Amino acid sequence: MKKGRLFLIPVPLAPSAAAASFTPYLSETINHIDEYIVENEKTARRFLKEAGLKTPQSNLTIHDYGKHKRDRSSINVFFKGLLAGKDVGLMSEAGCPGIADPGADIIAHAHKLGIKVSPLVGPSSIMLGLMASGFNGQSFAFHGYLPIDKEPRAKRLMQLEQDALKKHQTQIFIETPFRNNRMLETILNTCNDQRMLCVACNLTGEDELIISESIKDWKKRKIDLHKIPAIFLLF
């Protein structure tokens, strides 16, 4: 029996950015399939509606892969439709599935089962932040979350600063929004004044803010990043 295809469907980064985030092909795809594996069912259903879903939502099969329901031993249940020949969509809570996202486990399992994986075009805060930073886009590294505790975080930042300097490489990382101000404070207290820092906030949103300047100039700013989705780039 021919297997189905796993479509990787990006979700907007900001609540007001739906229209700017999906393509005609994405809209065509979501109206072709009626089964999804998602990180957040509420977010997924809202986006499908905004993206022009014509299929009644009551007819959809949605497998929730949220952190409270994640169990690797039961991952096979998500693949029954795919193995039976149905095309299925994978959606994360925001941005692109598989990028700093637990959906990577689903994608890896699909490859093991010989299921074709098709990524769709959509917003990634990592790529958008890098594009807007003016930093090196030829060589860069994404590190995800840095340590929470102050001393280990400062030590890690010093390592990233050295990599940026020695390798001429952009260092990219994120933080939980309610810890953004502490992260910025640690960066400013740890890194050399000549190092460049870009902070990109609410990417694609109406209140998008992208600032890219030296640590020295950052120290002159008064800015509140509390609870604002942001990505940090050091160069």
N, C-alpha and C positions, 0 to 999 in steps of 0.2 A: 504494500500500500504506500502511495506517495505521502510523504510527510508535509505538514503545513510549514509556514514561514513565520518566524518571530520578528515582528516589526518593533523597532526601538523608537518610541514616540516621545519627543521632547515636550516639556510642559513650560509655560511662561515662568519667568523669574519673578515678575512683579504682578500684583493683582490687576493692574490696569493695562497690562501689556499683551493681552491675548491676541488682538488683531495684528500686532506687529510681530508675533512670534510664530504663526503657523503659515504654511504654504498651501496652495491649491492641492498639491499631491497629498499633504497630510490630511486635509479634509476629505479627499477621495478615499484615502486609506481607512480612516475611522468609520466611513460608511460602507466599507467592504467587509469589515470584521465585527464580530459581536461578542468576542471573548478577550478579556484583559487580565494581565498580572500587574498589580499596582502596589506602590508603597503606601499610599493613602487613598482610600476609596472615596472619601468626600472630595478631596482635591481633584481626583481623576474624573469623577462625575461632573463636577463644575466645569472643568476644562473641556470635556467632550461636548457639553452643551454650548459653550462659547465658541468652539471650533466648528460648529455647524452640524452636529450629529443629528441625523434624521431618524435613525432607529430608535424606537421607544426604549427608554432606559430600563424599563421592566423586562425587556427581552435580552438584556446583556447578562453575560456570565462574568463576574468579577472575582478574581482570586486576590485576597488581601495579603500582601507580603510585608506588612508593617512590623516594626521591631517587637511588638508584643505578641505577634502571631507567627514569628519567624522560627521555623524548625527544619533544619536540614534533612531530618529523617523523613519528612513528609513532602519534600520538594517535588517528588514524582507526580503528585496529584495535579500540579500545574501543567503537566505536559501531556495529559490524556488527549486533549483536543488536538494538540500539535501532532502527536503520533498517529492520530486518526485522520489526519489530512486537513485540519482546520488551521487557518491563519489566525495568529494571536498577537495582540499588542502588549508591549511592556512599557509602563509609565512609572517614573519616579515622582517624588513630591514636588520637585521643581527642577528645571534644567534638563540635561540630557541623561537618560538612563545609562548606568554603568560608569559614569564619571563621578568620583567621590560619592558613590551611591551603592547600596547593597544589591541593586539589580545586577551587578557584575556576576554574582553567583548564579543567577538565572541564565545569563548569557553563556557562561562557562559550561553549564550543564547542557544547554541547547547544543553547543558544539560537540560535546561528548556523545550526544544522541544522534549526531549527523543532521541536525535541523538547520536549515538556512537562516542566517541572521541578517536583517536588513535595517541599517540605521537611517533614520530620517533627519533632514536638516532642521536645526533648531538652536535655541540660545544655550550657551555654556558660559557661566560667569568667569571661568578660567580663561577661555579664549577671548571673551569680550574685554576682560580686564587687561589682558596682555596687549590686545590690539590698541587699547586706548592709553596705555601707559607711556608709550614712546621708548620703552626699554628694548633689550635684545630679544627679538622674536625668532632668531636663528638657534639660540641655545637657551633653554629654560627648564626649570624643574618645579613640579607641584608636590608639596609636602603634606597637604591635608592640615590636620590640627596639630599645633605645637603643644608641648607640655603645659598643664594648667598651673602648676606651682611656679612661683616667681623665679627662683634660682635656676631650676632646670630649663625654664623657658628662656631666660637670659643667656644661658650657656648655648642653647640650641640656636638662638638668634645670632650669636657670635660666630657659630659654625657656618650658618647661612651667609653671613656677611663675608666671611673669608672665601666661600665658594663663589659668591658674586664677584669678588675682586680678582681671585686667581683664575677663574674659568671664564670671566666676562659673561656670566650667566644670570639670567633673571630668576630670582627665587620667589615662588608664589605659595601663599598659605592662607588659611581661613581661621575664623574663630566663631564660637557661639555668639550671636548678636549681643547678649547681655554682658559679655566679657570684652567687647570691642575696645572700650575705653582703657581697660587695664592692659590690653595688648598694645595699644598705641603708646601708652605711657612707658611700657617696658622697651619698646622699640626706640623711643626717643632718648631713654636713659642709657641704652646699651650701645647703639650703633654710632659710628663716626659721623660727624656733622656733614661730611662731603658725600656720604652715601645717599642714593636717591630712593625715595619711597613714594609709591602710588597707592592710594586707597580709593577703591571704586565701590560706591554705595548704590543700592537700589537700581542696579543695572536694568535698562530698558523701561524703567518706571518713569512716571511723570516728574518725580522729584529726584531723578538720577543726579548723582554728584560724583565727579571724578577729579581728584587732585593729585598731581604728579610733580613733586619738587624735592629739594634736598632736605635732609634731616634738620639742618640749620634753619631753613625757612619754615619747616613744620613746627619747630619749637616756638615760633612767633604766633602761631595760630591758636585760636580758641574754638574748639569744635567738639560737639557731642555726638558720638557714634552709638550711643546706648540703644540697643534693640533694633538697630538698622542693619539689614543684611549687607555685608561688606566682604571684600576680598582684598588682601594685602600683597603688594609686590615690592621686592627689595632688589636694588641693582647698584 
